[in-house]
Amino acid sequence: MTTAPTPRTPLAPRDTAAMASPAPGPAASPASSPTAVGRRLSVVADQAPDAPVPAGCNSSSPVPDVPGEASRPRKAAAAKAGADLRGEVLLALAQLRLAAPRQLKALLLPHQEGTDHVRRALRNLLDESPALVGRAHRAQQSYWYCAPAGLAEAAASGELAPTAGRATGKRIASSRTGLREHGLALVDTVIAFHHAQVADHADWQVEVAHPTPAGNLVPDAVVLLAGGSSAFVEIDRTMSYARLLAKLERYDAYRNAPPSGRGNAARAPRSHWQETYAGPYLDRPFPPVLFVFAPALRRAAPDTRETVFHDRARRLHGVNYRMTVATTTLPRLTREGADRAVWRVVGHGEARRVLAALPKAR
């Protein structure tokens, strides 16, 4: 006789009365971003089972700490907490392509010691039939990604942006060419923004194509900031300076692409970036392009690469760009915080600024 498979706990649907994630401490949470509104999945630590009932225990005892019948509500709450965490883990992997357990713990359970709860949630997702997640092992480390069934379940929840969750991340997690380290550096950048409350971890989209006359522009990520504006994010570990400058040329082409569509009686035709990132705010400028230089073996230190990049970008392009380009290094970003003065603007000297004080694109 065959045993029926364990029923899967579905991801919760949207609930417009709830927020994306709680504030990481007692401080008040910042104003939520437009896409953060409406999330229902709560980030709650998975809990270990209660201790076994000792012999002779009076189950009718009114003392709440005595195991027995009175512990059943707590056990039910623990099961619900575990289901919530599993849903959050699945959504994070679907959105970010891959992550290590320490990174998922930093995003979802920042005040929890150790990764036990996250690892338990990952194992439960892996044990589903079919498996909702997969993992790759490299150098005694495990890297997790969404399996096709997990992507389908995450997409069915309605919690992902329409352009998110279309790649499993298996190729990146199993890569031997640096793709995995690039992806992990992006997740560390997301963590730095999330902890600084500059942007919620759920408000990132990875590798979304943007049309230009010269072909698609594919940023490493686009982030919706807490104030409602957006920013492009590029992670650099090993790219040549020529390719970095060519990427800037592609952003310039996207910025200057001709309007598409006919417009209407109320407004003139608008370009793709205006329709996508300006919305109803006709005076909103082109999103800043943020470069994060991450460490890599057999490469110059991130600080050195950042300095050389500024020299070449300023010398070759001067003030011709009609966009804001700012840089930092991943060690500085994680050490000081994304909300601090860690951003250096191309063409504006060596002084560093907070993200909110970056000059607006012309």
Salt bridges, closest charged atoms under 4 A:
ASP15 OD2 - ARG40 NE 3.98
ASP46 OD2 - ARG120 NH1 3.70
ASP50 OD1 - ARG74 NH1 3.82
GLU69 OE1 - ARG72 NH1 2.87
ASP84 OD2 - LYS80 NZ 3.18
GLU128 OE1 - ARG8 NE 3.55
GLU128 OE2 - ARG86 NH2 2.59
GLU153 OE1 - ARG8 NH1 3.29
GLU181 OE2 - ARG180 NH2 3.15
ASP188 OD1 - ARG102 NH1 3.31
ASP203 OD1 - ARG39 NH2 3.04
GLU207 OE1 - ARG97 NH1 3.22
ASP220 OD2 - HIS182 NE2 3.28
GLU234 OE2 - LYS247 NZ 2.95
ASP236 OD2 - ARG305 NH2 2.56
GLU249 OE2 - HIS317 ND1 3.45
GLU275 OE2 - ARG267 NH2 3.04
GLU306 OE1 - ARG352 NH2 2.86
ASP311 OD1 - ARG314 NH2 2.93
GLU336 OE2 - ARG332 NH1 3.48
GLU336 OE2 - ARG335 NH2 3.55
